Amino acid sequence: MSGEDKARNLAEKGKGKAKEAVGKAVGNERLTAEGKADQAKGDVKQAGEKIKDAFKD
């Protein structure tokens, strides 16, 4: 996994955590759901990168 891809995936997870926290704080269920979705996307992308790395070795 390239460092750039890893950083991008972590940033997406971080953005999702922030959205979720703000959504919970203001009582916005949609924003909370978007935050959880962003976190999930970051996890899936990171898993995909790990799979690619496994096949490169």
PyMOL Python script that loads the backbone (N, CA, C, O; Angstrom):
from pymol import cmd

cmd.read_pdbstr("""\
ATOM      1  N   MET A   1       0.857  -1.162   0.000  1.00  0.00           N
ATOM      2  CA  MET A   1       0.000   0.000   0.000  1.00  0.00           C
ATOM      3  C   MET A   1       0.899   1.218   0.000  1.00  0.00           C
ATOM      4  O   MET A   1       1.809   1.329   0.821  1.00  0.00           O
ATOM      5  N   SER A   2       0.644   2.126  -0.916  1.00  0.00           N
ATOM      6  CA  SER A   2       1.464   3.326  -0.945  1.00  0.00           C
ATOM      7  C   SER A   2       1.076   4.225   0.228  1.00  0.00           C
ATOM      8  O   SER A   2      -0.056   4.207   0.713  1.00  0.00           O
ATOM      9  N   GLY A   3       2.036   4.991   0.651  1.00  0.00           N
ATOM     10  CA  GLY A   3       1.791   5.890   1.770  1.00  0.00           C
ATOM     11  C   GLY A   3       0.713   6.904   1.464  1.00  0.00           C
ATOM     12  O   GLY A   3      -0.051   7.300   2.345  1.00  0.00           O
ATOM     13  N   GLU A   4       0.654   7.330   0.193  1.00  0.00           N
ATOM     14  CA  GLU A   4      -0.351   8.311  -0.207  1.00  0.00           C
ATOM     15  C   GLU A   4      -1.757   7.721  -0.096  1.00  0.00           C
ATOM     16  O   GLU A   4      -2.674   8.379   0.395  1.00  0.00           O
ATOM     17  N   ASP A   5      -1.919   6.480  -0.554  1.00  0.00           N
ATOM     18  CA  ASP A   5      -3.225   5.824  -0.469  1.00  0.00           C
ATOM     19  C   ASP A   5      -3.636   5.619   0.987  1.00  0.00           C
ATOM     20  O   ASP A   5      -4.790   5.835   1.356  1.00  0.00           O
ATOM     21  N   LYS A   6      -2.684   5.202   1.797  1.00  0.00           N
ATOM     22  CA  LYS A   6      -2.976   4.980   3.209  1.00  0.00           C
ATOM     23  C   LYS A   6      -3.419   6.279   3.883  1.00  0.00           C
ATOM     24  O   LYS A   6      -4.375   6.293   4.659  1.00  0.00           O
ATOM     25  N   ALA A   7      -2.713   7.367   3.576  1.00  0.00           N
ATOM     26  CA  ALA A   7      -3.063   8.665   4.164  1.00  0.00           C
ATOM     27  C   ALA A   7      -4.448   9.107   3.710  1.00  0.00           C
ATOM     28  O   ALA A   7      -5.220   9.648   4.502  1.00  0.00           O
ATOM     29  N   ARG A   8      -4.767   8.879   2.432  1.00  0.00           N
ATOM     30  CA  ARG A   8      -6.070   9.264   1.900  1.00  0.00           C
ATOM     31  C   ARG A   8      -7.186   8.475   2.590  1.00  0.00           C
ATOM     32  O   ARG A   8      -8.230   9.031   2.934  1.00  0.00           O
ATOM     33  N   ASN A   9      -6.955   7.176   2.788  1.00  0.00           N
ATOM     34  CA  ASN A   9      -7.958   6.336   3.441  1.00  0.00           C
ATOM     35  C   ASN A   9      -8.151   6.742   4.900  1.00  0.00           C
ATOM     36  O   ASN A   9      -9.278   6.786   5.395  1.00  0.00           O
ATOM     37  N   LEU A  10      -7.056   7.037   5.577  1.00  0.00           N
ATOM     38  CA  LEU A  10      -7.157   7.481   6.971  1.00  0.00           C
ATOM     39  C   LEU A  10      -7.853   8.837   7.067  1.00  0.00           C
ATOM     40  O   LEU A  10      -8.606   9.087   8.008  1.00  0.00           O
ATOM     41  N   ALA A  11      -7.601   9.704   6.098  1.00  0.00           N
ATOM     42  CA  ALA A  11      -8.263  11.012   6.087  1.00  0.00           C
ATOM     43  C   ALA A  11      -9.764  10.846   5.907  1.00  0.00           C
ATOM     44  O   ALA A  11     -10.558  11.545   6.537  1.00  0.00           O
ATOM     45  N   GLU A  12     -10.145   9.910   5.038  1.00  0.00           N
ATOM     46  CA  GLU A  12     -11.576   9.666   4.827  1.00  0.00           C
ATOM     47  C   GLU A  12     -12.222   9.137   6.105  1.00  0.00           C
ATOM     48  O   GLU A  12     -13.333   9.537   6.453  1.00  0.00           O
ATOM     49  N   LYS A  13     -11.527   8.236   6.804  1.00  0.00           N
ATOM     50  CA  LYS A  13     -12.060   7.732   8.077  1.00  0.00           C
ATOM     51  C   LYS A  13     -12.176   8.864   9.086  1.00  0.00           C
ATOM     52  O   LYS A  13     -13.173   8.962   9.801  1.00  0.00           O
ATOM     53  N   GLY A  14     -11.154   9.725   9.147  1.00  0.00           N
ATOM     54  CA  GLY A  14     -11.166  10.850  10.078  1.00  0.00           C
ATOM     55  C   GLY A  14     -12.296  11.818   9.781  1.00  0.00           C
ATOM     56  O   GLY A  14     -12.959  12.314  10.692  1.00  0.00           O
ATOM     57  N   LYS A  15     -12.510  12.083   8.501  1.00  0.00           N
ATOM     58  CA  LYS A  15     -13.604  12.961   8.086  1.00  0.00           C
ATOM     59  C   LYS A  15     -14.935  12.345   8.518  1.00  0.00           C
ATOM     60  O   LYS A  15     -15.835  13.047   8.980  1.00  0.00           O
ATOM     61  N   GLY A  16     -15.046  11.042   8.362  1.00  0.00           N
ATOM     62  CA  GLY A  16     -16.269  10.355   8.760  1.00  0.00           C
ATOM     63  C   GLY A  16     -16.509  10.429  10.253  1.00  0.00           C
ATOM     64  O   GLY A  16     -17.637  10.638  10.697  1.00  0.00           O
ATOM     65  N   LYS A  17     -15.446  10.257  11.031  1.00  0.00           N
ATOM     66  CA  LYS A  17     -15.588  10.342  12.491  1.00  0.00           C
ATOM     67  C   LYS A  17     -16.030  11.742  12.903  1.00  0.00           C
ATOM     68  O   LYS A  17     -16.866  11.903  13.792  1.00  0.00           O
ATOM     69  N   ALA A  18     -15.457  12.755  12.246  1.00  0.00           N
ATOM     70  CA  ALA A  18     -15.828  14.132  12.567  1.00  0.00           C
ATOM     71  C   ALA A  18     -17.291  14.395  12.211  1.00  0.00           C
ATOM     72  O   ALA A  18     -18.023  14.993  12.999  1.00  0.00           O
ATOM     73  N   LYS A  19     -17.717  13.953  11.030  1.00  0.00           N
ATOM     74  CA  LYS A  19     -19.111  14.133  10.626  1.00  0.00           C
ATOM     75  C   LYS A  19     -20.055  13.446  11.592  1.00  0.00           C
ATOM     76  O   LYS A  19     -21.086  13.999  11.974  1.00  0.00           O
ATOM     77  N   GLU A  20     -19.692  12.234  11.981  1.00  0.00           N
ATOM     78  CA  GLU A  20     -20.540  11.481  12.909  1.00  0.00           C
ATOM     79  C   GLU A  20     -20.655  12.219  14.243  1.00  0.00           C
ATOM     80  O   GLU A  20     -21.744  12.324  14.808  1.00  0.00           O
ATOM     81  N   ALA A  21     -19.531  12.726  14.743  1.00  0.00           N
ATOM     82  CA  ALA A  21     -19.536  13.425  16.030  1.00  0.00           C
ATOM     83  C   ALA A  21     -20.381  14.697  15.960  1.00  0.00           C
ATOM     84  O   ALA A  21     -21.158  14.984  16.871  1.00  0.00           O
ATOM     85  N   VAL A  22     -20.225  15.451  14.883  1.00  0.00           N
ATOM     86  CA  VAL A  22     -21.005  16.679  14.727  1.00  0.00           C
ATOM     87  C   VAL A  22     -22.486  16.335  14.602  1.00  0.00           C
ATOM     88  O   VAL A  22     -23.337  16.990  15.203  1.00  0.00           O
ATOM     89  N   GLY A  23     -22.785  15.303  13.818  1.00  0.00           N
ATOM     90  CA  GLY A  23     -24.173  14.880  13.652  1.00  0.00           C
ATOM     91  C   GLY A  23     -24.814  14.503  14.967  1.00  0.00           C
ATOM     92  O   GLY A  23     -25.958  14.867  15.238  1.00  0.00           O
ATOM     93  N   LYS A  24     -24.067  13.763  15.794  1.00  0.00           N
ATOM     94  CA  LYS A  24     -24.602  13.383  17.112  1.00  0.00           C
ATOM     95  C   LYS A  24     -24.787  14.610  17.998  1.00  0.00           C
ATOM     96  O   LYS A  24     -25.778  14.719  18.720  1.00  0.00           O
ATOM     97  N   ALA A  25     -23.828  15.533  17.939  1.00  0.00           N
ATOM     98  CA  ALA A  25     -23.876  16.711  18.806  1.00  0.00           C
ATOM     99  C   ALA A  25     -25.070  17.600  18.487  1.00  0.00           C
ATOM    100  O   ALA A  25     -25.687  18.160  19.393  1.00  0.00           O
ATOM    101  N   VAL A  26     -25.397  17.732  17.209  1.00  0.00           N
ATOM    102  CA  VAL A  26     -26.499  18.621  16.844  1.00  0.00           C
ATOM    103  C   VAL A  26     -27.808  17.868  16.627  1.00  0.00           C
ATOM    104  O   VAL A  26     -28.839  18.475  16.335  1.00  0.00           O
ATOM    105  N   GLY A  27     -27.764  16.544  16.770  1.00  0.00           N
ATOM    106  CA  GLY A  27     -28.972  15.744  16.623  1.00  0.00           C
ATOM    107  C   GLY A  27     -29.394  15.540  15.176  1.00  0.00           C
ATOM    108  O   GLY A  27     -30.577  15.354  14.893  1.00  0.00           O
ATOM    109  N   ASN A  28     -28.432  15.574  14.257  1.00  0.00           N
ATOM    110  CA  ASN A  28     -28.721  15.408  12.837  1.00  0.00           C
ATOM    111  C   ASN A  28     -28.417  13.962  12.446  1.00  0.00           C
ATOM    112  O   ASN A  28     -27.257  13.582  12.286  1.00  0.00           O
ATOM    113  N   GLU A  29     -29.464  13.170  12.297  1.00  0.00           N
ATOM    114  CA  GLU A  29     -29.288  11.744  11.989  1.00  0.00           C
ATOM    115  C   GLU A  29     -28.658  11.526  10.621  1.00  0.00           C
ATOM    116  O   GLU A  29     -27.876  10.592  10.442  1.00  0.00           O
ATOM    117  N   ARG A  30     -28.988  12.375   9.658  1.00  0.00           N
ATOM    118  CA  ARG A  30     -28.434  12.235   8.308  1.00  0.00           C
ATOM    119  C   ARG A  30     -26.914  12.437   8.324  1.00  0.00           C
ATOM    120  O   ARG A  30     -26.179  11.668   7.705  1.00  0.00           O
ATOM    121  N   LEU A  31     -26.455  13.453   9.019  1.00  0.00           N
ATOM    122  CA  LEU A  31     -25.024  13.731   9.099  1.00  0.00           C
ATOM    123  C   LEU A  31     -24.301  12.600   9.834  1.00  0.00           C
ATOM    124  O   LEU A  31     -23.192  12.221   9.458  1.00  0.00           O
ATOM    125  N   THR A  32     -24.924  12.072  10.865  1.00  0.00           N
ATOM    126  CA  THR A  32     -24.358  10.940  11.594  1.00  0.00           C
ATOM    127  C   THR A  32     -24.223   9.735  10.670  1.00  0.00           C
ATOM    128  O   THR A  32     -23.196   9.057  10.679  1.00  0.00           O
ATOM    129  N   ALA A  33     -25.245   9.470   9.884  1.00  0.00           N
ATOM    130  CA  ALA A  33     -25.212   8.343   8.946  1.00  0.00           C
ATOM    131  C   ALA A  33     -24.154   8.549   7.872  1.00  0.00           C
ATOM    132  O   ALA A  33     -23.456   7.605   7.500  1.00  0.00           O
ATOM    133  N   GLU A  34     -24.028   9.781   7.366  1.00  0.00           N
ATOM    134  CA  GLU A  34     -22.997  10.071   6.369  1.00  0.00           C
ATOM    135  C   GLU A  34     -21.609   9.831   6.950  1.00  0.00           C
ATOM    136  O   GLU A  34     -20.727   9.307   6.270  1.00  0.00           O
ATOM    137  N   GLY A  35     -21.420  10.210   8.195  1.00  0.00           N
ATOM    138  CA  GLY A  35     -20.133  10.000   8.851  1.00  0.00           C
ATOM    139  C   GLY A  35     -19.796   8.526   8.964  1.00  0.00           C
ATOM    140  O   GLY A  35     -18.662   8.118   8.713  1.00  0.00           O
ATOM    141  N   LYS A  36     -20.778   7.735   9.340  1.00  0.00           N
ATOM    142  CA  LYS A  36     -20.552   6.288   9.438  1.00  0.00           C
ATOM    143  C   LYS A  36     -20.251   5.704   8.063  1.00  0.00           C
ATOM    144  O   LYS A  36     -19.412   4.812   7.939  1.00  0.00           O
ATOM    145  N   ALA A  37     -20.927   6.197   7.033  1.00  0.00           N
ATOM    146  CA  ALA A  37     -20.694   5.709   5.674  1.00  0.00           C
ATOM    147  C   ALA A  37     -19.280   6.067   5.210  1.00  0.00           C
ATOM    148  O   ALA A  37     -18.609   5.247   4.584  1.00  0.00           O
ATOM    149  N   ASP A  38     -18.828   7.279   5.510  1.00  0.00           N
ATOM    150  CA  ASP A  38     -17.470   7.683   5.132  1.00  0.00           C
ATOM    151  C   ASP A  38     -16.427   6.802   5.820  1.00  0.00           C
ATOM    152  O   ASP A  38     -15.421   6.432   5.216  1.00  0.00           O
ATOM    153  N   GLN A  39     -16.674   6.474   7.074  1.00  0.00           N
ATOM    154  CA  GLN A  39     -15.746   5.601   7.796  1.00  0.00           C
ATOM    155  C   GLN A  39     -15.704   4.220   7.147  1.00  0.00           C
ATOM    156  O   GLN A  39     -14.636   3.630   6.991  1.00  0.00           O
ATOM    157  N   ALA A  40     -16.853   3.723   6.780  1.00  0.00           N
ATOM    158  CA  ALA A  40     -16.930   2.403   6.149  1.00  0.00           C
ATOM    159  C   ALA A  40     -16.208   2.412   4.804  1.00  0.00           C
ATOM    160  O   ALA A  40     -15.511   1.453   4.473  1.00  0.00           O
ATOM    161  N   LYS A  41     -16.365   3.485   4.026  1.00  0.00           N
ATOM    162  CA  LYS A  41     -15.679   3.585   2.736  1.00  0.00           C
ATOM    163  C   LYS A  41     -14.172   3.564   2.939  1.00  0.00           C
ATOM    164  O   LYS A  41     -13.453   2.897   2.196  1.00  0.00           O
ATOM    165  N   GLY A  42     -13.693   4.289   3.938  1.00  0.00           N
ATOM    166  CA  GLY A  42     -12.261   4.300   4.233  1.00  0.00           C
ATOM    167  C   GLY A  42     -11.760   2.918   4.606  1.00  0.00           C
ATOM    168  O   GLY A  42     -10.678   2.512   4.184  1.00  0.00           O
ATOM    169  N   ASP A  43     -12.545   2.191   5.397  1.00  0.00           N
ATOM    170  CA  ASP A  43     -12.168   0.826   5.789  1.00  0.00           C
ATOM    171  C   ASP A  43     -12.107  -0.108   4.578  1.00  0.00           C
ATOM    172  O   ASP A  43     -11.183  -0.911   4.449  1.00  0.00           O
ATOM    173  N   VAL A  44     -13.097   0.006   3.697  1.00  0.00           N
ATOM    174  CA  VAL A  44     -13.153  -0.863   2.517  1.00  0.00           C
ATOM    175  C   VAL A  44     -11.979  -0.572   1.592  1.00  0.00           C
ATOM    176  O   VAL A  44     -11.345  -1.493   1.078  1.00  0.00           O
ATOM    177  N   LYS A  45     -11.691   0.698   1.381  1.00  0.00           N
ATOM    178  CA  LYS A  45     -10.571   1.066   0.518  1.00  0.00           C
ATOM    179  C   LYS A  45      -9.254   0.562   1.094  1.00  0.00           C
ATOM    180  O   LYS A  45      -8.394   0.072   0.362  1.00  0.00           O
ATOM    181  N   GLN A  46      -9.104   0.684   2.396  1.00  0.00           N
ATOM    182  CA  GLN A  46      -7.877   0.225   3.041  1.00  0.00           C
ATOM    183  C   GLN A  46      -7.746  -1.294   2.919  1.00  0.00           C
ATOM    184  O   GLN A  46      -6.648  -1.803   2.691  1.00  0.00           O
ATOM    185  N   ALA A  47      -8.835  -2.005   3.065  1.00  0.00           N
ATOM    186  CA  ALA A  47      -8.815  -3.461   2.917  1.00  0.00           C
ATOM    187  C   ALA A  47      -8.438  -3.836   1.490  1.00  0.00           C
ATOM    188  O   ALA A  47      -7.679  -4.780   1.272  1.00  0.00           O
ATOM    189  N   GLY A  48      -8.968  -3.099   0.518  1.00  0.00           N
ATOM    190  CA  GLY A  48      -8.629  -3.357  -0.874  1.00  0.00           C
ATOM    191  C   GLY A  48      -7.148  -3.150  -1.145  1.00  0.00           C
ATOM    192  O   GLY A  48      -6.537  -3.921  -1.886  1.00  0.00           O
ATOM    193  N   GLU A  49      -6.573  -2.124  -0.554  1.00  0.00           N
ATOM    194  CA  GLU A  49      -5.144  -1.865  -0.717  1.00  0.00           C
ATOM    195  C   GLU A  49      -4.320  -2.992  -0.108  1.00  0.00           C
ATOM    196  O   GLU A  49      -3.297  -3.392  -0.665  1.00  0.00           O
ATOM    197  N   LYS A  50      -4.763  -3.500   1.029  1.00  0.00           N
ATOM    198  CA  LYS A  50      -4.042  -4.597   1.673  1.00  0.00           C
ATOM    199  C   LYS A  50      -4.083  -5.851   0.812  1.00  0.00           C
ATOM    200  O   LYS A  50      -3.099  -6.588   0.742  1.00  0.00           O
ATOM    201  N   ILE A  51      -5.207  -6.098   0.161  1.00  0.00           N
ATOM    202  CA  ILE A  51      -5.327  -7.257  -0.726  1.00  0.00           C
ATOM    203  C   ILE A  51      -4.377  -7.101  -1.914  1.00  0.00           C
ATOM    204  O   ILE A  51      -3.692  -8.050  -2.298  1.00  0.00           O
ATOM    205  N   LYS A  52      -4.341  -5.906  -2.490  1.00  0.00           N
ATOM    206  CA  LYS A  52      -3.425  -5.652  -3.604  1.00  0.00           C
ATOM    207  C   LYS A  52      -1.984  -5.906  -3.180  1.00  0.00           C
ATOM    208  O   LYS A  52      -1.209  -6.517  -3.915  1.00  0.00           O
ATOM    209  N   ASP A  53      -1.635  -5.433  -1.987  1.00  0.00           N
ATOM    210  CA  ASP A  53      -0.270  -5.634  -1.480  1.00  0.00           C
ATOM    211  C   ASP A  53       0.042  -7.117  -1.302  1.00  0.00           C
ATOM    212  O   ASP A  53       1.165  -7.549  -1.562  1.00  0.00           O
ATOM    213  N   ALA A  54      -0.928  -7.884  -0.868  1.00  0.00           N
ATOM    214  CA  ALA A  54      -0.696  -9.311  -0.644  1.00  0.00           C
ATOM    215  C   ALA A  54      -0.371 -10.013  -1.960  1.00  0.00           C
ATOM    216  O   ALA A  54       0.434 -10.945  -1.976  1.00  0.00           O
ATOM    217  N   PHE A  55      -0.978  -9.586  -3.052  1.00  0.00           N
ATOM    218  CA  PHE A  55      -0.729 -10.216  -4.333  1.00  0.00           C
ATOM    219  C   PHE A  55       0.554  -9.716  -4.993  1.00  0.00           C
ATOM    220  O   PHE A  55       1.088 -10.377  -5.883  1.00  0.00           O
ATOM    221  N   LYS A  56       1.053  -8.555  -4.564  1.00  0.00           N
ATOM    222  CA  LYS A  56       2.301  -8.037  -5.111  1.00  0.00           C
ATOM    223  C   LYS A  56       3.506  -8.793  -4.579  1.00  0.00           C
ATOM    224  O   LYS A  56       4.525  -8.905  -5.261  1.00  0.00           O
ATOM    225  N   ASP A  57       3.393  -9.311  -3.366  1.00  0.00           N
ATOM    226  CA  ASP A  57       4.531  -9.999  -2.741  1.00  0.00           C
ATOM    227  C   ASP A  57       4.742 -11.338  -3.302  1.00  0.00           C
ATOM    228  O   ASP A  57       5.658 -12.045  -2.884  1.00  0.00           O
TER     229      ASP A  57
END
""", "prot")
cmd.dss("prot")
cmd.show_as("cartoon", "prot")
cmd.util.cbc("prot")
cmd.orient("prot")
